Amino acid sequence: MKMLFIVARDSMLSELEELLRDNGISAYTIINNVKGQGLTGKLYGTFLHPDINSIIFSALPSDQAERAVNALTALHKNLATQGQPVPLKVFTLPCEEHV
């Protein structure tokens, strides 16, 4: 199993959830209001700097995680053609289910 871990702008959530559904992923968790700093700058979530991230994670069989990563990579590549840094990071981690 793999843990799929996606960090993205909150404004991308609908598109990302649709992509997950299109790739057969129906079980995932979303954490909203995620602040931090990365390639696209610092996220404050304030009135003057309203950008905020969300995290989506899902425990998946390895083949399903690979399909999702391929789809997310294609989305990132498509968005990157617009010349701006893309506020999307995708990670997979080994995952064991214990209960």
JOQUI-V158867 format. One record per pair of residues at least 4 apart in sequence whose C-alpha atoms are under 8 Angstrom apart, sorted by the first residue. I is the first residue (numbers start at 1). J is the second residue. D is the distance in whole Angstrom. If there is no record, write none. Layout:
I/J/D
I/J/D
This chain:
1/59/7
1/60/6
1/61/4
1/62/5
1/94/6
1/95/5
1/96/6
2/59/6
2/60/5
2/61/6
2/62/5
2/65/6
2/92/6
2/93/6
2/94/5
2/95/5
2/96/8
3/57/7
3/58/6
3/59/4
3/60/6
3/65/8
3/92/5
3/93/5
3/94/6
3/95/5
4/56/8
4/57/5
4/58/5
4/59/6
4/60/7
4/65/6
4/90/7
4/91/6
4/92/5
4/93/7
5/55/7
5/56/6
5/57/5
5/58/7
5/90/6
5/91/5
5/92/6
5/93/8
6/55/6
6/56/5
6/57/6
6/88/7
6/89/6
6/90/5
6/91/6
7/53/7
7/54/6
7/55/5
7/56/7
7/87/8
7/88/6
7/89/5
7/90/6
8/12/7
8/13/8
8/53/5
8/54/6
8/55/7
8/87/5
8/88/4
8/89/6
9/13/7
9/51/7
9/52/6
9/53/4
9/54/6
9/87/6
9/88/7
10/32/7
10/33/8
10/51/8
10/52/6
10/53/5
10/54/5
12/16/6
13/17/6
13/54/8
14/18/6
15/19/6
16/20/6
17/21/6
18/22/6
19/23/6
19/68/8
19/71/7
19/72/8
20/24/6
20/25/5
20/26/7
20/68/7
21/25/5
21/26/6
23/64/8
23/67/7
23/68/6
23/71/8
24/64/8
25/64/8
27/58/7
28/56/7
28/57/6
28/58/4
28/59/7
29/56/6
29/57/5
29/58/6
30/54/7
30/55/6
30/56/4
30/57/7
31/54/6
31/55/5
31/56/6
32/53/7
32/54/5
32/55/7
33/45/8
33/52/6
33/53/6
33/54/6
34/52/6
34/53/5
34/54/5
34/55/7
35/42/8
35/43/5
35/44/6
35/45/7
35/52/6
35/53/6
36/42/6
36/43/5
36/44/7
37/41/5
37/42/4
37/43/6
38/42/6
39/85/7
39/87/8
40/85/6
40/86/7
40/87/6
43/49/7
43/50/8
43/51/6
43/52/6
43/53/8
44/49/6
44/50/7
44/51/7
44/52/7
45/49/6
45/50/4
45/51/5
45/52/5
46/50/5
46/51/8
59/95/7
60/64/6
60/65/6
61/65/6
62/66/6
63/67/6
64/68/6
65/69/6
65/92/8
66/70/6
67/71/6
68/72/6
69/73/6
69/90/7
70/74/6
71/75/6
72/76/6
72/90/8
73/77/6
74/78/6
75/79/6
76/80/6
76/86/7
76/88/7
77/81/7
78/82/8
79/86/7
80/84/6
80/85/7
80/86/6
